[in-house]
Amino acid sequence: MPRLLEVFATVVGEPAAHGPGTARGDMDLWDSLAQVRLVYAVENAFAVELPERLLTSECSLTEIADAVATAQTARLS
């Protein structure tokens, strides 16, 4: 999760307001464009492909971290 929080801060320009529980609706800077940029940055940082639903959903960083873990597990099997 620390790495994800770093990627988030780099993309959005501020640390996550509520840590891992921060959701898209919690921060004005986390708009739809930032969401697309965040998903792309996370995919690159973790070398995974995330579900397309994350591009448009109001998910939390915890949900993104779960999706990363699932994608990493799938990649290894």
Summary of the structure (lengths in Angstrom):
residues: 77
radius of gyration: 11.4
end to end distance: 22.1
largest distance: 38.2
contacts: 210
relative contact order: 0.19
helix: 68%
strand: 3%
